[in-house]
Amino acid sequence: MILKNKITSNLTELKLHGMVSALKHQLSNDNYEEKGFLQRLDEIVVEQLNVTSNVRIARLMKQASIRFPSASIGGIDYTIQ
């Protein structure tokens, strides 16, 4: 238990919050004990990549100062009146 807390605090100190949440999810779920080390590590790394990517996209959207940030191409009405 001490090692788990140490790993979690080290990941938090490194600002790897996605890895922390994925690790906590794996530790709380018994199904992950059946998976191999590399499979579990892969899932943790993928979660960190997703979190980092989402933070980057949110930062870029905020910097872009888009006039209508919720607008989408799917919302265009092409009907002729």
C-alpha positions as CSV (number, residue, x, y, z in Angstrom):
1,M,0.0,0.0,0.0
2,I,2.9,2.4,0.7
3,L,4.3,1.8,-2.8
4,K,1.0,2.6,-4.4
5,N,0.7,5.9,-2.5
6,K,4.3,6.7,-3.4
7,I,3.7,6.1,-7.1
8,T,0.5,8.1,-7.0
9,S,2.2,11.0,-5.3
10,N,5.2,10.9,-7.7
11,L,2.8,10.9,-10.7
12,T,0.9,13.8,-9.2
13,E,4.2,15.7,-8.6
14,L,5.0,15.1,-12.3
15,K,1.6,16.5,-13.2
16,L,0.6,13.2,-14.9
17,H,-3.0,13.4,-13.7
18,G,-4.3,11.1,-16.4
19,M,-1.9,8.4,-15.3
20,V,-3.0,8.8,-11.7
21,S,-6.7,8.4,-12.5
22,A,-6.1,5.4,-14.7
23,L,-3.9,3.8,-12.1
24,K,-6.5,4.4,-9.4
25,H,-9.2,2.9,-11.7
26,Q,-7.0,-0.2,-12.3
27,L,-6.3,-0.7,-8.6
28,S,-10.0,-0.5,-7.7
29,N,-11.0,-3.0,-10.3
30,D,-10.2,-6.7,-9.9
31,N,-10.5,-7.4,-13.6
32,Y,-7.1,-5.7,-14.2
33,E,-5.2,-8.3,-12.2
34,E,-5.7,-10.8,-15.1
35,K,-4.0,-8.5,-17.6
36,G,-0.3,-8.4,-18.2
37,F,2.0,-5.6,-17.2
38,L,2.4,-4.2,-20.7
39,Q,-1.4,-4.2,-21.3
40,R,-2.0,-2.3,-18.0
41,L,0.8,0.1,-18.7
42,D,-0.5,0.7,-22.2
43,E,-3.9,1.7,-20.9
44,I,-2.4,4.1,-18.3
45,V,-0.2,5.8,-21.0
46,V,-3.2,6.0,-23.4
47,E,-5.2,7.7,-20.7
48,Q,-2.4,10.2,-20.1
49,L,-2.2,10.9,-23.8
50,N,-6.0,11.6,-23.9
51,V,-5.9,13.9,-20.9
52,T,-2.9,15.8,-22.4
53,S,-4.6,16.1,-25.8
54,N,-7.8,17.3,-24.3
55,V,-6.1,20.0,-22.2
56,R,-4.1,21.1,-25.3
57,I,-7.3,21.4,-27.3
58,A,-9.1,23.3,-24.6
59,R,-6.1,25.7,-24.3
60,L,-6.0,26.3,-28.1
61,M,-9.7,26.9,-28.3
62,K,-9.5,29.4,-25.5
63,Q,-6.5,31.2,-27.2
64,A,-8.3,31.2,-30.6
65,S,-11.0,33.6,-29.3
66,I,-13.5,32.1,-31.8
67,R,-16.6,34.2,-32.2
68,F,-19.0,31.3,-32.0
69,P,-17.1,28.5,-30.2
70,S,-20.1,26.1,-30.1
71,A,-20.8,26.4,-33.8
72,S,-20.3,23.3,-36.0
73,I,-20.5,22.4,-39.6
74,G,-23.3,19.9,-38.8
75,G,-25.4,22.8,-37.6
76,I,-25.6,24.5,-41.0
77,D,-29.1,24.6,-42.6
78,Y,-28.7,24.1,-46.4
79,T,-32.4,24.2,-47.2
80,I,-33.6,26.7,-49.8
81,Q,-36.4,28.9,-48.7
